[in-house]
Amino acid sequence: MEKLRCTDEFQGQCSTTGVDNARWTPEMIASLVIDAVKKDRMYVVPQAAAKIFWISKRISPSAFFGFQAFLMRMEWARKLMFQMAWMGF
């Protein structure tokens, strides 16, 4: 993380926190990717929260991005993202 480059301090802090508190090791992710390649799967989304976000975006992009915009306007998005990074999601 020494060479991490971000556009603002929050991105760096959130990224570092996410890496430090990750529940998935690089070996676990690599194993999932290798299995997916063997099964000809296009996507690998191991985290539960990421799956929920991905499915929501696929089902209704306008609702997903509208909700994201709402969170940004209310200034809750960064708090939520940092909390998820801190919890390892």
Buried (B, 14 or more C-beta within 10 A) or exposed (E): EEEEEEEEEEBBBBBBBBEEEBEEEEEEBEEBEEEBEEEEEEEEBBBEEEEEBBEBEEEEEEEBEEEBEEBEEEEEBBEEBBEBBEEBB
